[in-house]
Amino acid sequence: MVEFTVVVLGVLVALGLENLVQEARFRTDARDLERAFVDDVSRAAFLSLERQAVTPCLIQRLRVLSERVDAATGDLEPVEASSSGFGFATPQIYRSPTRLWVTSSFDRALGSEAFKRIPADRAVEYASLFAQIRKQQELNDAEFLAAMGLAPLAYSQLNMDAEVRADALQQISNLDRHQALIATASEQIVENALSLQLIGKDVRQFLDDDEGFPEYRSEMIAAYGDCLDFTAMERLLTPDAS
């Protein structure tokens, strides 16, 4: 009985120690998961701030296109394409930032033991944010498809009769709708992401980099012009920004 008891106790102690080691590993993995979540959400928050900055430019572009097409009679000369530092096969009539919205860290984590170690309230916040990011990617894809409808305006249009003009105006209106939806979604992502303190610090640290933000700002102004609105980004850099 003594030997049996010693063996049983030894097994129980070994199992207990193994469970403790495994639990510690899961909690370490959970911290790594959250770090990956923060990186992806911080990037999404920055891209959303960028989208807010270019929104006035996109609205202005659509307004000019609409006025020009609406006033067209007879032939329509090619509409001036958006400037770009990249090479494209066709002129770009409407150009929103081409960015990748990443949700891979959250997708891989779902159902894992490490994810179960993240406090429930934070897990819900991450789930909500990544759902918004996925939706933003879908909206961007839809916007890209809608922009394809404006491609003919990059070339001379003969005989801009009422039917052709109405079709072009409908394409512009459709793109304007997508643009408005993306602008609203961007505001929501920024608001929800920055409510998490660590993410707010991450985005601010990127913008506050000695070289990063000034160089980025100059590149964006060169590409889009003075219509850019950096108010949201600059507000985040203020010392009392939340």
N, C-alpha and C positions, 0 to 999 in steps of 0.2 A: 504493500500500500504506500509505503514511504517512497519507494522508487517510482511507482505510478504517479503519485502526487507531484514528485519532482519533475517528471517528464511532462505532465500536463501543464504545470506552471511554466516550465521552460518554453513549451509550444505557445502558450498564451502570451508570454512576455515577448517572444520573437514576433508573433503576429501583431502584437500591439506596437512594437517598434517599427515593423514594416509599414503598418498603417500610418504611423506618425511621419515616417520618411516620405511615403506616397502623398500624404496630405500636404506636407511642406512643398513637395514638388509641384502639386496642383496649384497651390497658392502662388508659387513663383511663376508658373505658367500663366496664371490669371493676371498677374501684374504685367507680364510681357504682352498679353493680349490687350490689356487696357492701353499700354504704351502704343501698340500698333493702331488701336482704335483712335487714339488721340492724334496720331500722325495723319491718318486718313481724313478725319473730321476737320483737323486744322487746315489741311490742304483744301478741303471743300469750302471751308469758311473763307479762305483767301480767294478762291475762284469766284465765290459769290460776291465778295467785295469788289472784285475786278469787274464782274458783270454789272454791278451797280454803277461803277465808274463809266462804263461804255454805253450804258442805256441811253443817256441823252444823245449820243452820237447816232445810235441806231434809230431812235425816234426821228431825229432830224433827217437822216438819210431817207427814211420811208416817206416823210412829209414831202421832201423835195421830189422824190420819184412820183408820188401821187399827183402833185401839182403839175409836173411836167407831162405826164401821160394824159391827165384830164384836159390839158390845154392843147394837146397835139391834134393837128388836122393835117391830113395828107401824109407826107413822109415824116418819120421821126429819126433824127440822127442818133448814133449810138450814145447811150447814157454813159457819162464818165464813171469808170470803175473805181472801186475803193483802192487806196494805196496799200501796198503790202511788201514786206521784206522777203517774202517767199515766192517761189515760182509756181504758177498754176497754169494748167492747160487752157483755161478759158478765163476771161475777165471776171472779176468778182463784183457784182452789182451791190451786194449786201454782204457784209463780212462781220460776223460775230466771232469772239475768241474761240479757237478750236482747242478744247481742253478735254482731258480724260478725268471722269469722275469715278473714283476708286471706292469699291465696297468689298474688295476681296478679303481683307482681314476679318471682317464681321462674318462674311459668308463661310469662311473656313472654321470659324469658332463655334458656330451654332451646333448645339448638341454635345459639345465636348465637356469633359469633366472640369476643365479649367474655367470654362464660361460659367459653370454653375457656382463657382467660388466668388464671382463678382457680385457684390451686393445688389439685391433685386431692384432698388430704385435707380441705380446707375445703369444696370442692364436695360431697363425700360427706356431710359433716355438715349442710350446708344442705339437701341432698336428703332426708335422713332427717327433719330437723325439719319441713320443709314437708309431707312425707307424714303426719307425726303431726298437723299442724294441719288438713290436709284431713280426716283421720279424725275429728278432734274436731268439725268442722263437721257431718259426717254423724251423729255421735252426738247432737249438739244437736238436729238436725232430728228424729231418732227420738224423743228425749225430748219434744219439743214435741207430736208426734203422740200419744205415750203419755199425755201430760197431758190431751189432749182427752177421754180416756175417763173422767176424773173430773168433767167438766163437769156431769153431772146432780146431783152432790152439792151444787152451789151453790143448788139449789132444793129445796123440800119434796118428800120422797119418801114416797108413800103405800104402805102394805103392804110393808114391808121383810121379805119372807119369806126363807127360806134360800137360794133360788135367786138372788134379786136381791142379797142380801148376799154370796154367794160370788162373783158376777160383779164386784161393786165391789172386793172384796178381791183378786181376780185382777188388776184394773186397777192397784191400788196396788202390788202385788208387781211387776208389769211395769215400772212407773215407777221403783220402787226399784232394780231391776236396771240400768236406764239411768243412773240417778244414780250408782250405784257404778262403772260403767264410765267415766263422764265424770270422776269424781273421780280414778280411777287414771290415766287419760290425762293429766289436768292435772298430776299429780305428775311424770310422765315428761317432759312438755314443759318444765316448770320446770327439772328436773334437767339435761336435755340443753342447753337454751338458755343457762343460766347457766354451763355449762362453757366457753362461748365468752366470753372476757374482756370484749370490747367490748360484748356484749349485756348482760352482768351490770352493767356500768357504766351503760348506758343506762337499764335498769329502775331501778337504784338512784337515778339522777339524777332520774327522774320522781317517785319516792316521796319523795325528800329535798327536793323543792321546798318553799319556805317556806310556800306557801299550798295547794299541790296535795293532799298527802296528808291533812292535818288536815281540810280541807273535804270531801274524798272520804270519809273515815272517818265524819264526822258524817252525811253524806247516806245512807251505807249503813246506819248504825245506825238512822236515822230510818225507813228502808224495811223493814229486817229485824228489828231489835231487838237485844237483848244476846246473842243466840245466836251472833253472828258471831265468828269466830276469826281475828284478824289476826296470829297468831304468825309465819307464814311471811314476811309482808311486813315485820314489825318486825325479824325476824332479818336480813333483807337490808339493813336500815338500820344495823346495828351496824358499827363500824369494821373489825372483823376478818372480816366476811362475805366469803366467796369467791364 
